[in-house]
Amino acid sequence: MNESATAARRAATLLAVCLVLPLAAVAAALVSQHVYDMQPCPWCVLQRLVFVAIAMAALAGLLLRTPLSRRIGAGLVLLLGVAGMAAALWQHFVAASSASCNLTLADRIVGGLGLDTLAPQVFAAYASCADAAVKLAGVPYEFYSLALFALLAFIGLRVLRRPA
């Protein structure tokens, strides 16, 4: 196998990881919500949306099967990963100490897209940011998202830096 085909296969593998991991994160969030009654706040829901967008960007990069589409998909994964990191940090350091997070940027984005009406089981916020501030194994829940967003952004960067 030539070097170009090997690079393309590696990029496709990394993009596949960027497709599967964020969807697994959303599935875990839905289990937390619907099985363990951990109701999401607007910032939690926004992070779900960013995870879905990352998966869609990775899927587009995979399906179009060109070096340019892989780079565009990886670039979107990188940018969305950074946006997700910002959302997780904002949730932890700002929103979690607020009694109400209605009409915040997160609430406006999800509500503006109408996702809370189209798929309320996934994209509707049912708790305030302060009420949604929970820990899992002693770690704030949003730090798990932060770590995954950082990993996804790193993977996006790796695909961008590889030869086409």
HUDASUL-V791911 format. One record per residue. N is the residue number from 1. D_LAST is the distance of its C-alpha to the last C-alpha in whole Angstrom. Layout:
BEGIN
n = (N/N)
d_last = (D_LAST/D_LAST)
END
This chain:
BEGIN
n = (1/2/3/4/5/6/7/8/9/10/11/12/13/14/15/16/17/18/19/20/21/22/23/24/25/26/27/28/29/30/31/32/33/34/35/36/37/38/39/40/41/42/43/44/45/46/47/48/49/50/51/52/53/54/55/56/57/58/59/60/61/62/63/64/65/66/67/68/69/70/71/72/73/74/75/76/77/78/79/80/81/82/83/84/85/86/87/88/89/90/91/92/93/94/95/96/97/98/99/100/101/102/103/104/105/106/107/108/109/110/111/112/113/114/115/116/117/118/119/120/121/122/123/124/125/126/127/128/129/130/131/132/133/134/135/136/137/138/139/140/141/142/143/144/145/146/147/148/149/150/151/152/153/154/155/156/157/158/159/160/161/162/163/164)
d_last = (15/13/10/7/9/10/7/7/11/11/9/11/14/14/14/17/18/18/20/23/24/24/26/28/29/31/32/34/35/37/38/40/41/42/44/44/45/43/43/40/40/38/36/35/35/32/30/30/29/26/25/26/23/21/21/21/18/16/18/16/13/14/16/14/12/9/5/8/10/9/8/12/13/12/13/16/17/17/19/21/22/23/25/26/27/29/31/32/33/35/37/38/39/40/41/42/45/46/49/47/43/44/43/40/37/36/39/38/34/35/38/37/35/37/36/39/41/38/38/40/40/36/36/40/41/44/45/45/43/45/46/43/42/43/41/40/41/42/39/39/37/34/33/32/30/29/27/25/24/23/21/19/18/17/15/14/13/12/9/8/9/6/4/0)
END
